[in-house]
């Protein structure tokens, strides 16, 4: 049938959003975020070392900037989706259930960058050079983190019958079998391309300190 052909042509969604190991339960959403952070720190450490810096500086900065970024990302999500998800007393405890999804990247970048700048000043290093070292690492972290949306079956777009359309188990407001644009995947691929562009262009051109971070911000904004 046409429905069967559509299901076979679509990208499947995971059957579970968590991993159970005995009494422990790990949400794939959180695991993807953690893997993204580890990858970003590793990339930024190598790039900072190539500039003659101490890689431990990046780890020290990350210990403050990453939690600040998560708080900022969650605040941005709660504020921008307040009327839809959290008004009329629904914010408690829903606003704190971060493992169920809901992180606004602009808020995370803003607060995470601010915390990073403060840590750079405390370490007495130029935050602009550190920012350039981290510029391609940030979109790599975002790309890995976006896989968490796949496990949560969220952040999909309009209905689509393209071969890479995504099948959602319980599409809200649509009949069973409807497939959608995997917008989380589009953003992940854009982020990886942006990271590659920054790395490749950085080998050819020398910009003023801090400008590669600006390239990331503009590039990410265009992708969004």
N, C-alpha and C positions, 0 to 999 in steps of 0.2 A: 504494500500500500504506500501511498504518498507519505503518510505519517511515519511509517517504518523507514523509508528512505531518508526522511528528514532527520530522524533520530540517529541513524547510522552515520550521517554526514556531519552531525554536530559534535562539538567538543563536549565531553562528559563533565559533570560536576562530581567532586569527591563524595563518597557515600558517608563519610564521617569528617567532623571538624576537630577531632581530638585523638590523642594517642594514649592508650591506657597501658601502664606498666605496673602490674600488681595493684596496690592501693593508690598509685599515683595517676593523675590524669593531666596530660599536657595538651593545651590548646595549640593547634597548628598555627593559628593566627599569631600567638605570642612567640612561638618558635621561629616563625618567619621573620618577625621583627628582630629577635635576638640574633639570628644568623645575619641579617642585614647589618646590624650594628657591628658585629664582629668583622664582617667583610670590610666595612667602611673604615674601621679603626686600623685594620691591617694595611689597607691601601694608603691611608693617610700617613701611617708610620713610615712606610717605605719611601713615599714621596718627600716627607719631611727630612728623612735621613739623607736622601739624595741632595737636598739643599744644604746639608751640613748641620742639621739640627739633631737634637737628641730625641730618638723615637719615644722615649718615656714621657716626653712633654705631651705628645698626642694622647697617650693613655691617661695622663693626669687630667688633661682638658676634657677628655671624653667622660670621665667619671662624674663630671659636673654638667657638661653640656648635653649629654644624652638624656639623663632624667629630666632636665629642664625642657628639652625638646619634646619629650613625651607629654609632660604636663601642658606645654603650650599647644601641642597638637590636639590633646583632648579638650582643652578649653575652647579652642577654635571650633571644634565639632559641636560641642554642647551649645555654644553661643549661636552659631549659624543654624542649628537644627532645633533651637529651643522650642519654638511654637509647634513643630511637628512631632517631637519626641519627648520633650522634657517639661512642658508647661503643665499647669494645673496639678502641681504636686508630684508629677511623675519623675522628677529629677532624682529623688531619693528612693532607692539606691541606684537607679539606672545610670545616672551620670558617672558613676564610679566603676561600672562594669566594663572596663576597657577591653577585656578579653573577648567580648562579644562583637568587637569591631567599633570603628568610629574614631578616626584620627584625621585631623585637618592639617595637611602638610604646611600650609602657609604659617599657621601658628607655631608649629614645631620648629620651622626654620628660623622664625623671628626670635623666639625665646631661647632656642638652642644657640643661635649665633650670639645673642646678647650675653649668655652665660659663658660662652667660649671666649669672647672678647675680655670679659672680666678676669677669667683665668689666665689669659695671655698677659694681661697687665700685671697680675700677681706674680707670674713667672718671669716677668721682664723680657718678653719676646714680642716681636712685631706681629700683631694678630693678622695683618694683611697677608703676610707670607704663609702663616699657618692656614688661613682661609683658602689661599690658592692651592696649598697641598691637599686640602680636604675637598676642593671643588668637585672633582670627578667621583670622589668616594661617596658623597651624599646621594647622588642619583642612583648609584649602584645599590646602596642600602634601601632606597625607596623601591627599586625594582624588585628586590628580593622580598621586601615587606608586602608588596602588592599581591604576592602569591597567597598571602593570608586571606585576602578577599575572595579568592577562588574557593578556599576551604569553607569559608563562611557563606558562600553563594550570595555575594553582595557586590555592589558597584558594577552592575551590568547595564547595558544601554537599551536602546530601542529594539523591538523585534526585528529579526533578520533571518534570512534563509541562506546566507553565505556558508560555504563549506566549513569555515572556522567559527560559525555561530555557536553560542554556549547554551547547553541544555540546563535548565533550572528545575529542580524537583517540584517545587511548589511556587510557580510564578504568580505573584499577587496581582489579581485583576485580569489574568490572561488564562486561556484554556490550557489544559495539560498538553505538553508536546511543543509549546511555543518556544522558539529559540531566540537568543538575544546577542547583540554585539558584546563581546567580552572587553568592555572598556578598561577594566583593570589591567588586562593584557596589553592593550594598546599603550597605556601609560608606562607599563614596565618596559616595553620595547623602546619607547621614546626615551626613557631615562637611560637605558643602556647605550643607545645611540648618542645621547648627549654626553655621557661620560667618555665614550670613545672619541668624540669630537674634541672635547677639552684636552684629552691626553695627546691626541695627534696634533692638534693645532699648537699646543704648548711646546712641542718639539721644534716647531718652525718659527713661531713668533714669540717675542718677548713683550709682555704687556706690563703696565705699571702695577705695582703690588696691589692685590685685592681685586683686580679686574677680572680674573678668571672666576672668582666667586660671582661677580656680576653677570658674567656670561651664563653661568649655571642658573641664576635667578631668572634672567630674561628667557633663556631657553626652556626652562621648566614652565614658565608662564605661557609661552607660546604653545607648548604641548597641551597644557590644560585647556 
